[in-house]
Amino acid sequence: MRLEERTLLMIASMFGSKLVLKFILGLNRVDVNKSCGFDKATALHKSSSSVEVVKLLINSSVDITSLDVHGNLPVDLIPLVFGSEKKSIQSTSLSPT
């Protein structure tokens, strides 16, 4: 077992803590695209627990094209259980804002 380097934004994303995520993003002092850990993941890569969290990050100008160490886009890691929500997120993230 080893310790993984993760940002507060990543931890809030992993656990689906929308209020904490909104607070952190509201500070405007966080790099929403920071990657870290052995997998070089971002908060968006780790946000598989909640569709709302994914949408919050996308609305915060997160880079949806960032790749982790395995070459995965964040959308590649969204669980299939989201079903139609995954398509909604893909179309949201690919449409110009």
N, C-alpha and C positions, 0 to 999 in steps of 0.2 A: 504494500500500500504506500502511496505517496501523496503529498499535498499538491493540489492543483492551484495554479495562480488564476484567479478570477476577479473581475471587477465587481463593484456593487451593482452596477447595471446588469451584468450577466447573472448574478445571483437572483436579483429581483425577477429577471426574465425567466430563469429556470423554474422558479417556484410560482410564477404567475401572480406575483404581488403587484397588482395594478396601482394601488395607492402609493407604494414605495417607488415604483417606476415613474409615476407622474411627478412625484416630488423630486426625484433625481433629475429627470428631464427638465423640470421647471427651473432648476438652478442655472441652466445654460452654461455649466462649467465642466461638462463631461464630454469625452470623445465617444460618440455613439458608435463609431466604427473601430474602436480599439480591439485588437485581437491579442489573445494571450493564451498561455497554457501550451502543453505539448501538441495540442491539436490546432493551435492558432485560430480558434473560433472567436466569433464576435457575439454580442448579446443577441443578435437576430438568429444566429446559428443555434443558440441555446434556448430559444423562446418557444419550445414545442408544447408547452403546457396550456397555452391559452391563445385563442384567435384574437382576443382583444389586445393582448400583449403584443402580438405580431403587428397588428394595425397601429398601435401606439408608436412602436419603433419606426414603422414605415412613414408615419406622419411626422416623425422627428428627423427626417432627411437621412436616414440610415442608408448605407450603400448596400443595395440588394444584390449587387454583383460580386460581392467579396467572396473569396474562396478560402476554405479552411485548408489544412495541410493535406487533406485527402482529395482536394479538388472539388469539394461539394459546395454548391450554392446554398444559402439558407433555405430556400424553398425546397431543395432536395431532401432536407431533414424534417420537413413538416410531416407528422404522422398521417397515415392513410385514414385514421379515424375521423379526421376533419372532413373527409369526403368533399361535398360541394363547397365547403368553406375554403379548402385548399385552392380550388379554381378561382374563387373570389379573391383570395389573397394574391394569387398569381396575376390576375387581371389588374388588381389595384396596384401592385408593385411594378407592373410593366407599363401602366398608363402614365403619361406625363402629368406632373402636378403644377 
